Structures are given as structure tokens and as C-alpha cells.
Amino acid sequence: MNKLINFKINGISVEAQKGETILTVARKNGIYIPTMCYISKTSPCASCRMCVVEANGMDGFVLSCNTPPVEGVEITTDSEALNHERTNIMKLYDVNHPLECGVCDKSGECDLQNKTLEFDVARQNFSARDQLRPTQHWGLINYEPSLCIMCEKCVHVCNEVIGDDAIEVKFGGYSSVIVPKNADTLDCTFCGECIAVCPVGALVSSGFKYRANAWELSRVPSTCAHCSAGCPLEYETRHGSINGENEIYRVKNNFEFASLCGAGRFGFDFDNRTVKNESAFGRAIEAIEGAKAIRFSSMITNEEAHILQLLKEKLGIKLFNEDARKFAEFMKSYSSVSGKLHHSGSLDAIKQSDAVIMIGSRIATDNPGVRYALTTASKHNGAKILYAHPMEDTLMQSVATQFMKYEVGTEEGVMALLAQTILQDADLDERERAFFEELDFGYLYAETNIGEEELSHMMNSFSRAKKRVLIIGNDLIAHDRSSNIAKLAALIEKYSDFSLVVVPREANTLGVSLINSLDRDEKNISNVVGYNAKGDFVISSLEGADLAIPALNQQEGTVVSIDNRVLPTNVALEFDGYTLNDIAKAFKIDKKETIDYTIELNKKAGFKTIAFDDLENFLSPLGEDNRGYLLDEVICKADGELEELDDMPEFNGTIVYHCDPVLQFNNYTSKTTQLPKENFLLGSAQFGVAARIADGDMVEISFGQTKIQRKFKLDSELKGTIALNPTFDISVDASRYRFEKSKIVRVS
């Protein structure tokens, strides 16, 4: 147990834990200390000196942001001397700073503006020879050096949280500027987090610049709808013209404690605009009446999933959702060994970890929230991170301490080797011990391409770790042997100090898997209604639907995130058409509003009896997540047994890996206007030789029953005979194992 440090701030007795600074303790106790460069989720920048305090027995001032307290010290945060110091700092900050605040995008929410008023700096007392510092246009981001106060927040967050490490300070005294690191122009994932943390108007969204003032916008708190991380955000809306409809102008986040990827920040305009079409609504009712099944995606709310379940029970039809069905089967197998319904880990557990195994996902693009958590663990805790995958990922090279390359399709063998290595000294029962004793290690090492020395290196690097996490990606969930893989993961969690995080593919895969009783999809069945999915009659929030419905930024409802947290979504933009609840009413499933079903969600799966309007949706001043609620833990019967390993499959020839590029996730991100839409088939020179294609060739890719055409583009960062094939612009079953043998031919 950590010994607490007792000291005083402004005469108030306070306590500090190991690692806390004077500033963090002051904030925890509601004591105000002004800052300009401090941000809670990074190490202290210590560049502004606004946070200085006085400590008894010490001459001069102390930086509260990076100074830990000592036993018995007495701290003063407000005095005439401190106020004089801070006022002079603000006068220096205001030197030659342009005062055209009415046209600055930060006006109304600018830290410099606020602090200038707070310390009563009414005029610019000093001046300096101005410098020629042209505005830099970096795609989605603009940089105005003349507004920059060199707080370095952007540099810290880019390096310590995002992991891009794409910008740095070019020092030159008053001429100092922020520049791209080791590049002529900005080369990053364009998360826009630098925009969020910038206290002035130096870094801004190029799509938002000069469009609206902060005080004109209405804020709608919600949850990002693009992946399963469940990141908190605020849609900022305003009418588009004097008599125009409301539009989303930008997205913001609580940057002190949470982060957003570029899709969440810039990919907000996926709403669906329509008016009520009674004829189309009538045809939808007829289609459902005659349907044998409803096929739907996981890009829906829990309440919609619940309504679909009620329709299934009332009409006796089938429900198809292979993404959620496979996830449910994976977790069912996990539960049969773990004895509980939900995995134990979370994004916060990853951030606090000092050892991580990441397997089965190109995680930087699959789930940026997990990537940011891994970056935080690496930069702040020195975490040892094993990244296991058939393909290297340059976006993970700055944080991964060990890359374990295994052969495509051998995930079951890799998990068996990991489990055996981690649990070799665990107190397993006889059947479990026998499973590992009967493994043919020579065969597994040969087929997986994992060496015994790699496993030994992993265990040595993890030897002093106290907070360990195992992260399972979609490649394992979609694998033909996912059931046994899930049991092995559960065994590691059960008998070791590893917590487990299972990463769902879509925004609400987890919620749907807990709510719906799903049938195996019958691909050739007729009379299928598609709900945000393929069908003979399509009800969708995407283009080309037979009946239009609202997108996730036009609905009240809930989703379940990777953290097993039920999170609210809210209406950013109104929808004038029909909803699934209107359809349900036609079948005598009658609730006034869709959110009236929130309180009825499956209690056996851990949902609580809480009405939607009673759900909180904010982060506290100290960063505690007060959004929605955590699912209750559900105890299950632990009667599962490990199965004998199957023969490892062989993937020869040209292989494609279905993986979306940075900032793209699905048809909804594809619909947005600001996000880049590069849909090239990316491969190495070696892949080009194997497939007999060259850079710039138009090719036809055949996998399963699907044929698509793409332009082939050489990527110098890729190796081997596996190419990356994006799927955000086409409809591909999210449940598919993403490595596929493919036939690739050049077309004219």
C-alpha cells in the first residue's frame, strides 16, 4: 500500500499519493491553479510557468505541474507576488499576438483570451519585431504560426497519446514554430488531437475555419459511432443558412482526458436526409410481413436491436447478423471456461498496464482507441508490448517492443503456445494440464513460424510487470477455430494476472451479441429484409435504400463499447422520416419512443433497469467516466473443455488482408466529405512480382464469391506476399476471416 504524503495548500490539509504533483492534488481538492500548457493526459510541458506556486522554506517559485509534494510542506497558490508573476507572463504572451479575435476560430473559447481577461491585461505593454511566418496548410489541419504561443501541448499529445510523433518545435527564440518532424509536410494519421489541445487559434480544422463562432454553436454530447471504442464527443450544430436546416459544423472532445481519431473528429456528416414516404413505408411493412428473415448490421443502437428481437419473436422470422453471431459464439466459448459473461479488461486497464500482448488485429486502423491506450502505456509506464500478427505495422513501431510474426491462419496454434508459456507454472486441473502436455511443439513451432526463443524473450521482458493485458482482435474472433481460441484466452485470464480485452469489429457488435438471438445466415435464402444490410427489400440509413431511416448521429439510444459500458447517443440532427419504432408499431409492438425500450434491455446479459433519460453523459473534472453505466457481471456455468488443436491451414500464393486505411471504417465513413477515400490495393514489390502486376495497374481481385476492381499501388513499408485490400467502400461481411486467398489479374 502506497504511503500517503500529508501537506497543506492554502492552509487546507491535503494528501498526495506517489506520483501525484502539487497541481494534480490541488485539482483533486478543488483548488484553482492557472495553467496554459498543462494537459492531464500527457507529461507536463512545463513551458508556460503560469502554474507557479510558493512553498514555505524555498526561495523563488515552484512549478506545480511537475513538482511532487514532500511531507509537511505548505503551499500557497495565490499571493500578490504570484499574481504579479502571472500577469507579467500574460503580458509576454500577448506580445504582437493579433487581436482580431472576432475572426479567430478560437474566439470565445481561447485560453489566451480568458487568461488575458483574468489577469486584467488591458493593453500590449511590450513589442518585438514581427517575423514572416506564413500560414501552413496541412490538409485537414491549418497552422497559423503568428497565433502560436509555443505551449507545446500539440507536440506532447501527438507523441505521448496518439503515437504519430509527427510534429516538433523548431527552436529560434521569438521565431520558434511548430514544424512537421523529419518531413517537408505533415505526415500523420490526422486525428486532429493537436487542434483540440491548442489553447489558441494556431491549429484549426481547415474545414471549419471562418465558418462559425464558438458562441453560435449548440453542443450535443454523444458517443462516436465509427468503432467499438465508444469515445465521448460533442457534435456542434447550427443552421446552415437563415432558413436552412441544422448542420454539424464540427466535432469536439474533452481533450484533457479523452482522445478522438480523425474519423470521429472529421467524419461527422454521415447523417441521412429524407422526408416521410408513406408508399415506401407501406412496402416496408409488406416486405416484413412476407419475410423469412431480417439481415442487419451492428451499426445500430441497442434499442433497435431489441425491437428486431421483438419482431422475430412476434413474426416467427429469423435474424441474421454474422458479425454479432460470431462474436456471441466466441464469448460463449470464453464464458464456458472463465465462468463469467464479460471480459475483464478495458481501455483504462490498457493505459495503466506495463505489459501487453496484442494479437489478431491491425489495431491502429481497426480501433484507434486501443492504439492510443497502448501508446499511453508505452510512453508513460514504459510498457513492454508484444505485437503478434502476420504483417508488421509501421504505425505500431514506436510502441511495440517485440514483433511476433506468425503464419496466416495459425492463430489457434499461436494462442496455444502463448497459453502454454504463460501458464507453465499455473495450478491447472488435470484435463487442462493434459491438453498442454499433449501438444506437438515441434509441429506448432514449424507451422506458426513462432520460435521458442521468441516466447522466452516475451516472458523475460514481462518478468517484472504487475499490470498485464491480453488483447484479442477480430482475426481470432472470425477464425474457423474461434471457439478453442476463446477458451485458451479465457484460460490465460483465469489462471494468470492478465486481464482480457476482446475488440468487437463494429460500433455495437457487443450490444447486439447480448440482445439478439441470432440465426446462422443462409446466403441464398429469399424474402430477406435488409436493415442497414443487404436484402431483397432494404431499410437503411445509407443511400439506395427502399425505406430511409436515421443514422446513428440522428438517434437517441445506447450502444455497448469495448469497455462493457452502455453509452448514450443523442440526436445531433433531426430526421423527418420513419424509424424502426414506427415499423414496430405497425405490428402492435407499441412504445411511444424508441428510447422507451432502454429500460427493457436484456437483464440476463447485464443490462440495468435504467431509463434513457436517467443516463449520465459527461466526464468529471478529474476525468472519471460518468457516461451511461457498466454492464453487471453475469456468472456462467464453467463446463467448457479445450479441444484438440486442428491441423494448421496453409495460405499459399497471393493473399489479401481486408483492412481499411487510416480514417476509414465502413460505408458511413465512406459517405463523409472530409475523410480521404484512398481505395487502392496496397502491396509490396514482392507481392507485385508474385501477382504479376505493377504499380498503377488496374486489377480484378477475386475472393470467395466476390469480384472487385482496384488500382494496385506499391507500398514501400509493406513486405511479403500479403496485400491490403480496403472494404469501406464495398459491402463485405464483417464476420469474415480477413486473410483470403485471392486471384488477382490485370485488367485494361
Buried (B, 14 or more C-beta within 10 A) or exposed (E): EEEEBEBBBBEEEBEBEEEBBBBBBBBBEEBEBBBBBBBBBBEBBBBBBBBBBBBEEEEEBBBBBBBBBEEEBBBBBBEEEBEEBBBBBBBBBBEBBEEEBEEBBBBBBBBBBBBBEEBEBEEEEEEEEEBEBEEBEBEBBBBBBBBBBBBBBBBBBBBBBBBBBBBBBEEEEEEBBBBBBEEEEBBBBBBBBBBBBBBBBBBBBBBBBEBBBBEEBEEBBBBBBBBBBBBBBBBBBBEEEEEEEBBBBBBBBBBBBBBBBBBBBBBBBBBBBBEEBEEBBEBBBEBBEEBBBBBBBBBBBBBBBBBBBBBBEEBEBBBBBBBBBBBBBBBBBBBBBBBBBBBBBBBEBBBBBBBBBBBBBBBBBBBBBBBBBBBBBBBBBEBBBBBBBBBBBEBBEEBBBBBBBBBBBBBBBBBBBBBBBBBEEBEBEEEBEEBBEEBEEEEBBEBBBBEEEBBEBBEEBBEEBEBBBBBBBBBBBBBEBBBBBBBBBBBBBBBBEBBBBBBBBBBBBBBBBBBBEBBEBEEEBEBBBBBBBBBBBBBBBBEEBBBBBBBBBBBBBBBBBBBBBBBBBBBBBEBEBBBBBBBBEBBEBEBEEBBBBBBEBBEEBBBBEBEBEEBEBEBEEEBEBEBBBBBBEBEBEEEBEBBEBEEBBEBEEBBBBBBBBBBBBBBBBBBBEBBBBBBBBBBBBEBBEBBEBEEEBEBBBBBEEBEBEBEBBBBEEBBBBBBBBBBBBBBBBBBBBBBBBBEBEEEE
